[in-house]
């Protein structure tokens, strides 16, 4: 079963919503930067999850780009 982020990214790709994917990516990147700058607690599990989500979003952006270039 696909994760929630995979389902969200798939929906954005189907709807050709580049702006939504970009916003999702920026949000995850800000979270990663924020967690990496903190100390006093081990955020490695959370950072790993966010990095996985960023990879899923990047794959969605690549699929969207491939879809747009074949449509032209």
LINFENKA-V227208 format. One record per pair of residues at least 12 apart in sequence whose C-alpha atoms are under 7 Angstrom apart, sorted by the first residue. I is the first residue (numbers start at 1). J is the second residue. D is the distance in whole Angstrom. If there is no record, write none. Layout:
BEGIN
i:I j:J d:D
i:I j:J d:D
END
This chain:
BEGIN
i:5 j:53 d:7
i:6 j:56 d:7
i:9 j:21 d:7
i:9 j:57 d:6
i:9 j:60 d:6
i:10 j:60 d:7
i:13 j:60 d:6
i:13 j:64 d:6
i:16 j:64 d:7
i:21 j:57 d:7
i:21 j:61 d:7
i:25 j:54 d:6
i:25 j:57 d:6
i:28 j:50 d:6
i:28 j:54 d:7
i:32 j:47 d:6
i:32 j:50 d:6
i:35 j:47 d:7
END
